[in-house]
Amino acid sequence: MSSQEGVVELIADAIARYLQQHPDAADNVVGIQRWWLEPELAAVHMDYVQAALDQLQSAEVVVETNVKGGLVVYSSKRSKSRPRT
């Protein structure tokens, strides 16, 4: 495993934990980086956060929703409420 893959895995784990604690949370990649991650992980490049979200989406942990204005929002696949499109 490369160091990049290790960082992506740490971020994916942090996002999954956040969603377990806040199952109705939904945000874009910037908000996820800023608000969902611990400070030491929030300082990583946005590409790592996006790669973690892509990994979680492939694992069917998160879903991607396109909202008005072309913004992409991520939320738990188990969330009761989804962002409006």
C-alpha positions in Angstrom: 0.0 0.0 0.0 1.4 3.4 -1.0 1.4 6.3 1.4 -1.3 8.0 -0.7 -3.5 4.9 -0.4 -2.9 4.9 3.3 -4.0 8.6 3.6 -7.1 7.9 1.5 -8.0 4.9 3.7 -7.6 7.1 6.9 -9.9 9.7 5.4 -12.5 7.1 4.2 -12.5 5.6 7.7 -13.0 9.1 9.3 -15.9 9.9 6.9 -17.5 6.5 7.6 -17.2 7.1 11.4 -18.7 10.6 11.0 -21.6 9.2 9.1 -22.2 6.6 11.8 -22.5 9.4 14.4 -24.4 11.7 12.1 -26.4 9.5 9.7 -28.4 12.4 8.2 -25.3 14.5 7.4 -24.8 15.7 3.9 -22.2 18.1 2.4 -20.0 18.7 -0.5 -16.3 17.8 -0.6 -15.2 21.1 0.8 -17.6 20.9 3.7 -16.6 17.3 4.4 -13.0 18.3 4.5 -13.6 21.3 6.7 -16.2 19.9 9.1 -16.2 16.1 9.1 -12.5 15.4 9.4 -10.2 15.8 12.3 -7.8 18.8 12.0 -4.8 16.7 11.0 -6.7 15.0 8.2 -8.5 18.2 7.1 -5.2 19.6 6.1 -4.7 17.1 3.2 -5.1 17.9 -0.4 -8.7 17.9 -1.6 -7.9 15.1 -4.1 -7.4 12.7 -1.2 -10.8 13.6 0.2 -12.4 13.1 -3.2 -10.6 9.7 -3.6 -11.9 8.6 -0.2 -15.5 9.6 -1.2 -15.1 7.8 -4.5 -14.0 4.7 -2.5 -16.9 5.0 -0.1 -19.3 5.4 -3.0 -18.0 2.3 -4.7 -18.5 0.4 -1.4 -22.0 1.8 -1.2 -21.4 3.6 2.0 -22.1 7.1 0.6 -24.3 8.3 -2.3 -23.6 11.3 -4.5 -26.5 13.7 -5.3 -26.3 16.5 -7.8 -28.2 19.5 -6.4 -29.2 22.8 -8.1 -26.3 24.8 -9.4 -24.2 21.7 -10.3 -23.1 21.1 -6.7 -22.4 17.5 -5.7 -23.4 16.5 -2.2 -22.5 13.3 -0.4 -24.5 11.6 2.3 -24.9 8.2 3.9 -26.6 5.6 1.8 -28.7 4.8 4.9 -29.7 8.5 5.4 -33.4 9.0 5.9 -33.3 12.5 4.3 -31.5 13.2 1.1 -30.6 16.6 -0.3 -33.2 18.0 -2.7 -32.2 18.0 -6.4 
